[in-house]
């Protein structure tokens, strides 16, 4: 079952956790990952109390988990449980979900991902245009995610490295 729309109201207090894959998901992979996350989140709890959460796969490459912490705070153990399922998914499909030394961007309408050093090098050499849009995985609230997940190069973190 795929969740297209979140049942979470958009507010600053809802926590977002972003897992960026190093490549687009294949259709079959996205289907299995969606089923695994749907099943996991249905029973996800902190200290025995259910967590109100949802997820979506953005741009066929980024797994976005959203938790309503106004109802119940995600605890260390619940975050560890999420990390465990995400590591299993990562190991099964070799997605690089925990590799933070990469940059993802949109060039000519296509999502691309490069190792951070290669990204910096291509920016500095001019091989990569500064007309790109850059993803920011540091967003941790839903409103930040909605408004600042994908930014023009000049307004992104990448502008400081070029």
Buried (B, 14 or more C-beta within 10 A) or exposed (E): EEBEEBEBEEEEEBBBBBBBBBBBBEEEBBEBBBEBBBEBBEEBBBEEEEBBBBBBBBBBBBBBBBBBBEBBBBBEEBBEBBBEBBEEBBEEBEBBBEBEEBBBBBEEEEBBBBBBEBBBEBBEEEEBEEEBBBBBBEBEBBBBBEEBBBBEBEEBBBBEEB
